[in-house]
Amino acid sequence: MKKYITVVILASLSWVPITHAGLLLTGQDSPELPEMGMAEESTQLLGMSSGDAPAMSEQCLAFAKDPDADLGEVLKAGCEPTLAQMSALMDNPLGNVAMWMNQYDSYHLKNDATGKEAIQGNYMGILQFPTSVNEDWNLINRVIYNVASAPLSQRKVDNLTNNPPGTPPGHINPGSQPAPLDLVKGRTTDFGDMYYVGLFSKKEPTYLDNGAKFVWGLGFDVGLPTAQEDVLGTGKWTVGPSALAVYLGEKWKGGALLTNYWDFAGDSDRDDVRLSNLQYLYYYSLDETTSIGAGPNIIIDWEQDGSDRFTVPVGLGINKTVNFGKLPIRFGFEAMYSAHRPDR
């Protein structure tokens, strides 16, 4: 059985869509998509001494004490969101905030039968921004791009197949790891496939009796075969339904994001793609800006048989939200272990 340990390094940047801030301040509708930018600079920051800036108004002080204050009301009042408020907004994967998430995954692969080991890496960037559909609904847009580094030589793969250069022996599933083979071992690093995920969600969360929030979204995803090398992508256009549901309590946060990838076009010489990715989330807040937990991805390859369809990791990590000047940034580190992985 092949096993792997994954190390995940995260860095997320967030900012308030500036047209949304303008909409709140003017009370007028805007037909344009939100642009990415920070709200105007304010001197009303938490943590400043009385000598650093003028005292906050009573209304801003009241907002500053409430980490769950409505961001729209905060901006409408001319106040600036606190770090705790921005951290809470970043906890909500369907929140009305623009984010640029950067994630690097390092996979330690080991074949128990041969004792062979290899390292695979993947940098994933996610640009997320909300688009207002109407007064009740948002479309949460996620544009995902990858730069992958696989322990395989594309040149050796091409030579091994005795086919024209560029013809692959098979496909590499999104988020899966190829077994290191002696005959084709090497290193291939380049741009991978891209994906779009769109989720329609209510602007207002559902409030539960215990004071927690529940958010959900339904939508679709599209995969684009943008990989520059065959061993780094599927060679297929894919589409499928997506769904997300998250519980946001004072201390505990948990939920799941389901995406499906079914090919409908692409290179006919490549393997078919029928894949599901279930990312389950569990986090516990140590304070307003620090939490522990993880977000592993369960991969289900429907082209395989029986238990070989499933890759099931478990993990634990920590993340912290800090301010870099005016920009809130969340850093995280998570370690995953493959509790179950296909024998193939």
MOMO-V708606 format. One record per residue. D_FIRST is the distance of its C-alpha to the first C-alpha in whole Angstrom. Layout:
d_first->D_FIRST
d_first->D_FIRST
//
This chain:
d_first->0
d_first->4
d_first->6
d_first->10
d_first->13
d_first->16
d_first->20
d_first->23
d_first->26
d_first->29
d_first->32
d_first->35
d_first->38
d_first->40
d_first->44
d_first->47
d_first->47
d_first->51
d_first->52
d_first->51
d_first->53
d_first->56
d_first->56
d_first->56
d_first->59
d_first->61
d_first->60
d_first->60
d_first->57
d_first->56
d_first->54
d_first->52
d_first->49
d_first->48
d_first->48
d_first->46
d_first->48
d_first->49
d_first->52
d_first->55
d_first->55
d_first->57
d_first->58
d_first->57
d_first->54
d_first->53
d_first->53
d_first->56
d_first->59
d_first->62
d_first->63
d_first->61
d_first->61
d_first->64
d_first->63
d_first->61
d_first->63
d_first->62
d_first->60
d_first->58
d_first->58
d_first->57
d_first->54
d_first->53
d_first->52
d_first->50
d_first->47
d_first->46
d_first->50
d_first->50
d_first->49
d_first->52
d_first->54
d_first->54
d_first->54
d_first->57
d_first->59
d_first->59
d_first->56
d_first->53
d_first->50
d_first->49
d_first->45
d_first->44
d_first->45
d_first->43
d_first->40
d_first->41
d_first->41
d_first->38
d_first->36
d_first->37
d_first->35
d_first->38
d_first->40
d_first->43
d_first->42
d_first->41
d_first->38
d_first->36
d_first->33
d_first->31
d_first->27
d_first->25
d_first->21
d_first->19
d_first->16
d_first->14
d_first->11
d_first->9
d_first->6
d_first->6
d_first->7
d_first->10
d_first->10
d_first->12
d_first->12
d_first->14
d_first->17
d_first->17
d_first->21
d_first->22
d_first->26
d_first->27
d_first->31
d_first->32
d_first->36
d_first->37
d_first->40
d_first->42
d_first->45
d_first->47
d_first->48
d_first->51
d_first->52
d_first->49
d_first->46
d_first->44
d_first->42
d_first->39
d_first->38
d_first->34
d_first->34
d_first->31
d_first->30
d_first->27
d_first->27
d_first->24
d_first->22
d_first->19
d_first->18
d_first->19
d_first->23
d_first->25
d_first->27
d_first->25
d_first->23
d_first->27
d_first->28
d_first->25
d_first->25
d_first->29
d_first->30
d_first->32
d_first->31
d_first->29
d_first->28
d_first->24
d_first->21
d_first->20
d_first->20
d_first->18
d_first->18
d_first->20
d_first->18
d_first->15
d_first->13
d_first->13
d_first->11
d_first->13
d_first->15
d_first->17
d_first->20
d_first->20
d_first->19
d_first->22
d_first->23
d_first->24
d_first->26
d_first->28
d_first->29
d_first->27
d_first->27
d_first->30
d_first->30
d_first->33
d_first->33
d_first->36
d_first->37
d_first->40
d_first->41
d_first->44
d_first->46
d_first->46
d_first->43
d_first->44
d_first->45
d_first->44
d_first->46
d_first->45
d_first->45
d_first->42
d_first->41
d_first->39
d_first->38
d_first->37
d_first->37
d_first->36
d_first->36
d_first->34
d_first->32
d_first->32
d_first->29
d_first->31
d_first->30
d_first->31
d_first->28
d_first->30
d_first->27
d_first->25
d_first->22
d_first->23
d_first->24
d_first->24
d_first->27
d_first->28
d_first->31
d_first->29
d_first->31
d_first->30
d_first->31
d_first->31
d_first->32
d_first->32
d_first->33
d_first->33
d_first->35
d_first->37
d_first->39
d_first->41
d_first->38
d_first->35
d_first->33
d_first->30
d_first->30
d_first->27
d_first->28
d_first->26
d_first->26
d_first->26
d_first->25
d_first->27
d_first->28
d_first->32
d_first->33
d_first->31
d_first->30
d_first->30
d_first->28
d_first->25
d_first->23
d_first->24
d_first->23
d_first->23
d_first->21
d_first->22
d_first->21
d_first->22
d_first->23
d_first->24
d_first->26
d_first->28
d_first->30
d_first->33
d_first->36
d_first->37
d_first->40
d_first->41
d_first->39
d_first->36
d_first->33
d_first->30
d_first->27
d_first->24
d_first->24
d_first->20
d_first->19
d_first->17
d_first->16
d_first->17
d_first->17
d_first->19
d_first->19
d_first->15
d_first->15
d_first->15
d_first->12
d_first->10
d_first->14
d_first->13
d_first->12
d_first->13
d_first->14
d_first->17
d_first->20
d_first->23
d_first->26
d_first->29
d_first->32
d_first->35
d_first->38
d_first->41
d_first->44
d_first->44
d_first->48
d_first->48
d_first->45
d_first->42
d_first->39
d_first->36
d_first->33
d_first->30
d_first->27
d_first->23
d_first->20
d_first->17
d_first->14
d_first->11
d_first->11
d_first->9
d_first->7
d_first->7
d_first->5
d_first->7
//
